[in-house]
């Protein structure tokens, strides 16, 4: 059984604590018994590479990812099989970013760092804003790159698929749905029986060190790999 927190923000994300450096995230993940994590900064992937390198060194499998805010103001989780795919996705994001300057005093600094916590890049564009593409466009791009698409924290009253649209489009292609730590798959399905049989993830959405692993998903996996993750995700179905 593998403990996985698949929604973690680094110091690159707006409102993310500066202590959420890749080095600290990997250390805390190990301390809290996580064997697999995903790095999902808002609308950016610039801290993914260093997290993956540190994770490989420390025995934590890191899935490269991103949390994208679509033009409908829906938060979505995008997971990728390797660095080449996530770098191609970064190019897609750069073409669709809203060019509004970040306000560090209001939203915090948006920085990428190296393995020793040295700042190597500061994103001046606001990562808090939505990109210029809708949810179906984001899902399509993720799947073209061989990735996994998951609408985020769909139980929340803000920035979720259900809060923004009121329903899940029948033709939207996704591999799973994420719920927050405020509920459970069983409780959520009681309120939304139409979603019985879907795969559900539960993650921390950590922006601060103390939040890592406050919610996580347990997978039965034969191996810690992208292939193992995809197969285990398929079996996470709740009736």
N, C-alpha and C positions, 0 to 999 in steps of 0.2 A: 504494500500500500504506500502511495506517494502523497505527501502533503504539498499542495500547490496553491500559492497566492498569485493569481494571474492578473492583478490590477494594482501596480505599484508605480508611483510617480517619483522622479528624481528632483533634484534642485533645479532642473530645467523648466519644470512646469510652473505656471503662475499659481501663486498661493502655496507652492511647495516649500517646505522648510529647507534652508541652506544646509542643514545637517543630513539631508537625504542625498548624500554623495554616493556614487557607486560603491566605494569601499565600505561605507557604513551599512548600506543596504545588504550587501552580501554577508557581512559579518553578522548582522541581526537576523537575517534569514537562517543562517546556520544555527545560531543560538536558539531560535524558536522552532527548530526542527522542520524547516521547510527544505524539501529536496528539489523543488521546481518553482520558479517564479517567472513572471513576465514583466518587462519594463514597458510602461504604457504612458509616456508623457503626452501632454495635450498638444496635438497638432505638430509634433516634432519627434525626431528619432536620434538626435545628435548625441545622446548619452548611452545609446544601446551598445555600441561596439565595446566600450570600456567595461560595461557591466558584464557582457558575455565573456570577455577575456578574464576578468576577475572570478566570475562564476566557474569557469572551466578549471581555473587554478585551485579553487577552494571546494570543488565538488558539488556545486549548485548549478543545476541545469537552467539556463536563462533563455527564455523564448523572446526573440526580438518582436517588439510590438509598438502600438501607438493608440492613444485614445483620440479619435477624431470627432470634432464638433461639426456636424453637417449644417447646411444652410437652414434646415428646419429647426435648428438648435437641439438636435438629438445627439447624445453622446454614444459613440460606438467604439468597440474594441476590435482592433485589427492585429492579427498574429501572423507571423511569417516564418517560413522554414529555414531561412539563412540570411546572412548579411547582404548578399547581392539583391535579394528581393526587397529588403527593407530600405536599402539605399535607392532603389528604383522608386519605391513609394515616397521617399523624401523628395525626390524630384517632382513627383506628382503633387505633393503638398505645396512645394515652393511656387508652383505655377498657379495655385488656387488660394494662396494666403491673402487675407485682408491686410492691406498695408497701413495699419493703424499702429502708431508707436506705443510700446508698452509704458505704463506708468509704474515704476518700481516702488514708489511710495504707497501706492494703492494695492498693487498685485504682487509685489516682490520682484526680486531679480530673477532673470531667466538665464541660467548659466550652464554650460557644459564644462566638465572638469576631467582631469586625467586620473590615473590610478592613485595618485598621491594627493588628491583634492585640490590641485592647482587649476585655476580657471583658465581654460583655453579658448573659450568662445562665449560671447554674450549675445543672445537673440534680442534684437531691438524691436522687432515686430511683436505685437501682442498675440500671444498664443491662446489667449482667453476667448478670442473672437471665433466665429464660425468660418469655415472655408467656403469657397464658392463652388460647391457641388452638393447635391442632395444625397440622401441615404442610399438610394439605389445605385447612384454613380460611384459612391465610395465602395459599396459591396462589390460592384462589378470590377473595380480596379484591384481590390484585394484578391478576388478569385482569379483574375488574370495572372497575378503574380504567385499563384499557388498557395494563397493564405487562407486563413480561417476568419470569418466575420461573425461578430457577436454583439448585438445591441446591448448597451450597458445599463446596469441598475434600473431595469424596467419597472420596478416597484416604486420608484421615487416620484414625488409630485412635481419634479422640475428636471428638465433636460433628459427625459427618458422618452422612449418610443411611444409609450402609452400616454404620458402626460402631454406630449406635443401633438401627436396625431390622433390619439384616442383609440387606436387599433393597430394591429400589425398587418401591413399590406399583404394580401394573399400571395402575391408574386415575388415578395422579397426573399432572396436566397440568403440563409444564415445557417450556421452549424450549431449554434446554441444560444441561449438567452442567459444574461447575467442578472442575478438579484443581489441586493445589498445585504448587509449583516442585520438589517431590521426585520427580516422575515426568514422563512425556510421554503424550500421547494414545495413541500406538502401544504403549508399554509397558503402559499401563493396560488397553487392550483385550485384550492377550494374556492378562491375568489374568481379564478379565471379557468374554469374547467375546459374551455376550448383549447387550452395549451397542454393538456395532459398528453403524455407521450413525447414531449420535447426534452432535449438535453438542457440542463441548467448548470451554470457555474455560480459559485459564491466566492467573492474575493473582498479584500479589505478596502480597496480604493485609497491606499495609504498615501498621505501627503506629509506625514510626520513619522519619525522613527518608531514611536510608541504604538502606532497604528498597524504596523506590519504584522500580518498573521492574525489580526483580530477576527478575521473571517477568512476561510480558505476551503478548498475543495479537496476531497480525498479521491484519488484515482487508483484503480488496480491496473498496474502497468507491468509488462514484461521487461521493458527496457526504458531508460531515460533518453528519449530521442523524440524527434518530430513525428516519426511514424508511430511510436508508442503513444504519444499524446493524441494524435488523430484517432487512433483506434479506441483508446480509453474514453475519449469524448463521446464517441458514438454510443457507448454503452451506458452513459449517464442519463438514462431516460427515466422519467417519473410519470407514473400513471395516477 
